[in-house]
Amino acid sequence: VKETGIRKLLVCSIQHLDGPLLVAFVVRWQLGTNTFHMPFGEMTITLHDVAVLLGIPVDGHMVVVKV
């Protein structure tokens, strides 16, 4: 985990959860297109967005864990 740069995920936690906001996103999620249908238009989340939000690297070699 240390070598992959994703060590931050081990201590990642949600400090404050906004229930109504979470429900609003869940209701607007479109499984077929993997987008959110918001009042202002469609919205999607990219791998880059996740990397920025979680502070983890998304470049380099892929990590595969065999169980």
CYANA upper distance limits for C-alpha pairs under 8 A (distance plus 0.5 A):
  1 VAL  CA      5 GLY  CA      7.20
  1 VAL  CA      6 ILE  CA      6.58
  1 VAL  CA      7 ARG  CA      6.05
  2 LYS  CA      6 ILE  CA      7.33
  2 LYS  CA      7 ARG  CA      5.99
  4 THR  CA     63 VAL  CA      7.88
  5 GLY  CA     56 ILE  CA      6.92
  5 GLY  CA     57 PRO  CA      6.78
  6 ILE  CA     10 LEU  CA      8.30
  6 ILE  CA     56 ILE  CA      6.05
  6 ILE  CA     57 PRO  CA      7.62
  7 ARG  CA     11 VAL  CA      8.16
  8 LYS  CA     12 CYS  CA      6.70
  8 LYS  CA     54 LEU  CA      8.38
  8 LYS  CA     55 GLY  CA      7.99
  8 LYS  CA     56 ILE  CA      7.69
  9 LEU  CA     54 LEU  CA      8.01
  9 LEU  CA     56 ILE  CA      8.50
 17 LEU  CA     22 LEU  CA      8.42
 18 ASP  CA     22 LEU  CA      6.74
 19 GLY  CA     23 VAL  CA      6.69
 20 PRO  CA     24 ALA  CA      6.66
 21 LEU  CA     25 PHE  CA      6.95
 22 LEU  CA     26 VAL  CA      6.74
 23 VAL  CA     27 VAL  CA      6.57
 24 ALA  CA     28 ARG  CA      6.84
 25 PHE  CA     29 TRP  CA      6.68
 25 PHE  CA     36 PHE  CA      7.51
 28 ARG  CA     36 PHE  CA      5.67
 28 ARG  CA     37 HIS  CA      5.66
 28 ARG  CA     38 MET  CA      6.96
 29 TRP  CA     34 ASN  CA      7.52
 29 TRP  CA     35 THR  CA      6.43
 29 TRP  CA     36 PHE  CA      5.00
 29 TRP  CA     37 HIS  CA      7.02
 30 GLN  CA     34 ASN  CA      6.06
 30 GLN  CA     35 THR  CA      5.95
 30 GLN  CA     36 PHE  CA      6.45
 30 GLN  CA     37 HIS  CA      7.54
 31 LEU  CA     35 THR  CA      7.74
 34 ASN  CA     44 THR  CA      7.51
 35 THR  CA     42 GLU  CA      6.97
 35 THR  CA     43 MET  CA      6.16
 35 THR  CA     44 THR  CA      5.17
 35 THR  CA     45 ILE  CA      8.00
 36 PHE  CA     42 GLU  CA      6.16
 36 PHE  CA     43 MET  CA      5.51
 36 PHE  CA     44 THR  CA      6.54
 37 HIS  CA     41 GLY  CA      6.52
 37 HIS  CA     42 GLU  CA      5.16
 37 HIS  CA     43 MET  CA      6.92
 38 MET  CA     42 GLU  CA      6.28
 38 MET  CA     43 MET  CA      7.40
 45 ILE  CA     49 ASP  CA      6.55
 45 ILE  CA     50 VAL  CA      7.85
 46 THR  CA     50 VAL  CA      7.03
 47 LEU  CA     51 ALA  CA      6.70
 47 LEU  CA     58 VAL  CA      8.11
 48 HIS  CA     52 VAL  CA      6.72
 48 HIS  CA     58 VAL  CA      7.94
 49 ASP  CA     53 LEU  CA      6.64
 50 VAL  CA     54 LEU  CA      6.47
 50 VAL  CA     55 GLY  CA      8.49
 51 ALA  CA     55 GLY  CA      5.94
 51 ALA  CA     56 ILE  CA      5.54
 51 ALA  CA     57 PRO  CA      6.64
 51 ALA  CA     58 VAL  CA      6.86
 52 VAL  CA     56 ILE  CA      7.48
